[in-house]
Amino acid sequence: MNKIGSIKVPNGALLAPMADYTNVAFRTLCKKYGASLVYTELVSVKGLIHKNKKIPKLLNVSGEEKPVFLQLFGNDPIDFEKAINFVEKNNSENFVGYDLNAGCSVPKAKKGKYGSYLLDYPKLVRNIIKKMKNSTNKPVTLKMRLGLSDETFLECAKEAESAGVDAICLHARFGNDGYSGKADWKKIHELKNKINVPIIGNGDIFSVKDALEMKKQTNCDFVMIGRASMGNAFIFKQTKEGLLKKKISERTFKEKLVEAKKFIELSKKFNLEINSVKGYFISWVKGEKNAPKLRNEIVMTKSYEELEKIIEKIKQTK
Ligand SMILES: Cc1cc2nc3c(=O)[nH]c(=O)nc-3n(C[C@H](O)[C@H](O)[C@H](O)COP(=O)(O)O)c2cc1C
């Protein structure tokens, strides 16, 4: 059993934070399938301080998905202190730790000077981590890329380490590259060799084979999966089996169906509106006959009932 700070992390992959996707139902689903640790999507420190109306939904956590890390974004160390104070006062039991987002690369992040923009300022990364650490006894992690466009990940990691960070996740691409090219796993290996806190490898794990290969090539302590889990929480079951050197289960249509039904059940239980679950099903139909048509139908659905009918229709074609 590995640890991040004081938090025990069982065998299995970590679920990556994904905006508008890793909601309470999806995180719970992934946890049930064997994700070892789950992260919320990015949450604005300013939004927390000013009690933005979206905040309660973003801080909603289920008992079944714990332990959960709350990912925060912003650029002012004082804001992080205030935001963590707010969460510690009002939602402390929901989260076992906090994460600094230094990886987001959407235009909004560059304009707002947060996410991977921070990587041009290693001392700022240090100051934010330091404030976060001073605001809580819980572990603090850093999720970053290789840099915005210049390679600064090692410098940032060293600053974060000296500020007391408990683990570092590296999505091995530059911020300005978005998702183009391939994640450079050699850099994860380099980070692992040069930094003494646990390293979480991330980027381009699309199968259990990739997850095992990343561990082997980089010697990282943990692997984190994002896009490959969309519509496919089963990958966490397979990855856990792989990491435990067990026989890897096959993802049959029957398994897909069980997962989809479970996700609908959880989404209803947590009162998610239909629009926030469509993304899962748009990915879920990948590989099915007439997938583009099915995707359009999913986009148009207005209720869970309609969604369930589409799934039933797919089932009938088997
Ligand atoms: C739809 C989507 C939303 C994302 N939102 C976040 C986010 O809120 N915070 C973050 O640190 N990374 C975010 N990411 C990046 C992922 O956490 C992850 O680092 C990236 O997708 C690479 O991992 P993968 O190749 O396994 O997908 C997002 C990615 C996607 C596809």
The ligand as an ORCA input file, in Angstrom:
! r2SCAN-3c Opt
* xyz 0 1
  C     -12.849     16.885    -20.600
  C     -11.582     17.071    -19.817
  C     -11.584     17.907    -18.722
  C     -10.418     18.082    -17.972
  N     -10.458     18.852    -16.843
  C      -9.366     18.924    -16.040
  C      -9.430     19.571    -14.773
  O     -10.485     20.042    -14.326
  N      -8.281     19.636    -14.050
  C      -7.100     19.076    -14.486
  O      -6.089     19.142    -13.785
  N      -7.034     18.437    -15.661
  C      -8.131     18.327    -16.421
  N      -8.076     17.598    -17.573
  C      -6.831     16.899    -17.915
  C      -6.838     15.460    -17.350
  O      -6.922     15.471    -15.947
  C      -5.567     14.691    -17.762
  O      -4.452     15.331    -17.213
  C      -5.392     14.627    -19.272
  O      -6.601     14.302    -19.926
  C      -4.320     13.593    -19.666
  O      -4.662     12.319    -19.200
  P      -5.312     11.202    -20.192
  O      -4.380     11.047    -21.357
  O      -5.401      9.962    -19.336
  O      -6.641     11.727    -20.621
  C      -9.220     17.421    -18.346
  C      -9.239     16.585    -19.458
  C     -10.395     16.395    -20.188
  C     -10.381     15.457    -21.358
*
